[in-house]
Amino acid sequence: MSTFVPFASGSGPARGNRLLALLPPHELARLMPRMERVPMTRKRVLHKGGDPIHEVYFPNDGVCSMTTVMSDGRMVEVATIGNEGLVGLSAIFGRETANSESLVQVPGTDAWALPVSDFRAELEQSTGLALVVNRYLQAFLVMVLQSTACNSLHSAEERCARWLLMTRDRVGGDEFPMTQELLAVMLGVRRPTITLILQKLGQRGLVRYSRGRLAIANGPQLEQVSCECYSTVKIEFDRLLAPLPV
């Protein structure tokens, strides 16, 4: 079995899942033999709406999107998940099928996959995992509620800045693959709107975009463009994903 690489904060790339890194060593050692690495390739579907949930995923990097697909084929993002969380929260509540589609939008190296049966069994006996997952669930709900308000009240430019900053935090670097089509779908706007926003941000020296790759050139200034939702959600995740009490 591969060796777990713990999450490391700081200026370097974020490698390792933050939830797993919070677990007491003996609980993590018990969990690791039941997990396997799976690649985080772009557009990989982890859960398809209506299909059985066989595994939960702990991303080590990259960004996954939870999306709802309408009957006419249109898609809207309802949440994003990176190395701060897990994909498959509905398994906590005993749900056997996925109620939304989860797929990799920004590719990363890999994720840890854990069978749902093992995940539920570990929740029953592991105080650490139960506490960590409960904390994440609280932060996740804050993110979803904040995103709902954000989508209704804030401009496309503000929401775009928020999305880019959250993606930067998840991948652990200022540069990542990103297409205008993806941004348009995730924000629920037309592609020309994204083109205009990126042009404006580029002219101000905040981002650079070329051939499907985006680089954040001035993070502090981009945070000024973003709405309050970015800092609100970030503060909540940092608070709830603090080290567990001994």
Solvent accessible surface area in square Angstrom, and as a share of the most:
residue,aa,sasa,rsa
1,M,143,0.64
2,S,52,0.33
3,T,112,0.65
4,F,29,0.12
5,V,68,0.39
6,P,80,0.50
7,F,56,0.23
8,A,61,0.48
9,S,99,0.64
10,G,68,0.66
11,S,125,0.80
12,G,38,0.37
13,P,102,0.64
14,A,7,0.05
15,R,63,0.23
16,G,1,0.01
17,N,0,0.00
18,R,53,0.19
19,L,2,0.01
20,L,0,0.00
21,A,42,0.32
22,L,31,0.15
23,L,11,0.05
24,P,37,0.23
25,P,114,0.71
26,H,119,0.53
27,E,11,0.05
28,L,27,0.13
29,A,65,0.50
30,R,90,0.33
31,L,1,0.01
32,M,21,0.09
33,P,89,0.56
34,R,72,0.26
35,M,1,0.01
36,E,94,0.42
37,R,71,0.26
38,V,15,0.09
39,P,71,0.45
40,M,1,0.01
41,T,75,0.43
42,R,99,0.36
43,K,97,0.41
44,R,79,0.29
45,V,72,0.42
46,L,15,0.07
47,H,13,0.06
48,K,119,0.51
49,G,40,0.39
50,G,55,0.53
51,D,63,0.33
52,P,79,0.50
53,I,12,0.06
54,H,135,0.60
55,E,43,0.19
56,V,0,0.00
57,Y,16,0.06
58,F,0,0.00
59,P,0,0.00
60,N,2,0.01
61,D,13,0.07
62,G,1,0.01
63,V,1,0.00
64,C,0,0.00
65,S,0,0.00
66,M,37,0.16
67,T,0,0.00
68,T,51,0.30
69,V,75,0.43
70,M,95,0.42
71,S,129,0.83
72,D,93,0.48
73,G,53,0.51
74,R,170,0.62
75,M,63,0.28
76,V,54,0.31
77,E,20,0.09
78,V,60,0.34
79,A,5,0.04
80,T,10,0.06
81,I,1,0.01
82,G,0,0.00
83,N,4,0.02
84,E,7,0.03
85,G,0,0.00
86,L,0,0.00
87,V,0,0.00
88,G,9,0.09
89,L,17,0.08
90,S,22,0.14
91,A,0,0.00
92,I,48,0.24
93,F,138,0.58
94,G,40,0.38
95,R,105,0.38
96,E,111,0.50
97,T,47,0.27
98,A,7,0.05
99,N,97,0.50
100,S,15,0.09
101,E,30,0.13
102,S,5,0.03
103,L,10,0.05
104,V,0,0.00
105,Q,1,0.01
106,V,0,0.00
107,P,44,0.28
108,G,27,0.26
109,T,78,0.46
110,D,14,0.07
111,A,0,0.00
112,W,0,0.00
113,A,1,0.01
114,L,0,0.00
115,P,46,0.29
116,V,11,0.07
117,S,80,0.52
118,D,34,0.18
119,F,0,0.00
120,R,65,0.24
121,A,47,0.36
122,E,1,0.01
123,L,34,0.17
124,E,154,0.69
125,Q,111,0.49
126,S,2,0.01
127,T,109,0.63
128,G,5,0.04
129,L,2,0.01
130,A,39,0.30
131,L,65,0.32
132,V,0,0.00
133,V,5,0.03
134,N,73,0.37
135,R,41,0.15
136,Y,0,0.00
137,L,32,0.16
138,Q,77,0.34
139,A,0,0.00
140,F,17,0.07
141,L,93,0.46
142,V,43,0.25
143,M,3,0.01
144,V,43,0.25
145,L,128,0.63
146,Q,37,0.17
147,S,15,0.10
148,T,84,0.49
149,A,43,0.33
150,C,0,0.00
151,N,76,0.39
152,S,89,0.58
153,L,140,0.69
154,H,45,0.20
155,S,59,0.38
156,A,23,0.18
157,E,38,0.17
158,E,50,0.23
159,R,23,0.09
160,C,0,0.00
161,A,0,0.00
162,R,16,0.06
163,W,8,0.03
164,L,0,0.00
165,L,0,0.00
166,M,17,0.08
167,T,2,0.01
168,R,42,0.15
169,D,53,0.27
170,R,16,0.06
171,V,26,0.15
172,G,19,0.19
173,G,29,0.28
174,D,78,0.41
175,E,93,0.42
176,F,3,0.01
177,P,40,0.25
178,M,2,0.01
179,T,38,0.22
180,Q,23,0.10
181,E,87,0.39
182,L,7,0.03
183,L,0,0.00
184,A,8,0.06
185,V,62,0.36
186,M,10,0.04
187,L,12,0.06
188,G,58,0.56
189,V,37,0.21
190,R,184,0.67
191,R,118,0.43
192,P,81,0.51
193,T,48,0.28
194,I,0,0.00
195,T,41,0.24
196,L,104,0.52
197,I,10,0.05
198,L,10,0.05
199,Q,98,0.44
200,K,89,0.38
201,L,0,0.00
202,G,33,0.32
203,Q,153,0.68
204,R,137,0.50
205,G,40,0.38
206,L,5,0.02
207,V,4,0.02
208,R,153,0.56
209,Y,66,0.25
210,S,70,0.45
211,R,239,0.87
212,G,20,0.19
213,R,110,0.40
214,L,0,0.00
215,A,9,0.07
216,I,8,0.04
217,A,50,0.39
218,N,54,0.28
219,G,10,0.09
220,P,99,0.62
221,Q,86,0.38
222,L,0,0.00
223,E,72,0.32
224,Q,141,0.63
225,V,17,0.10
226,S,12,0.08
227,C,12,0.07
228,E,118,0.53
229,C,1,0.01
230,Y,8,0.03
231,S,53,0.34
232,T,54,0.32
233,V,8,0.05
234,K,82,0.35
235,I,114,0.58
236,E,36,0.16
237,F,12,0.05
238,D,61,0.32
239,R,141,0.51
240,L,11,0.06
241,L,9,0.04
242,A,39,0.30
243,P,112,0.71
244,L,32,0.16
245,P,103,0.65
246,V,200,1.15
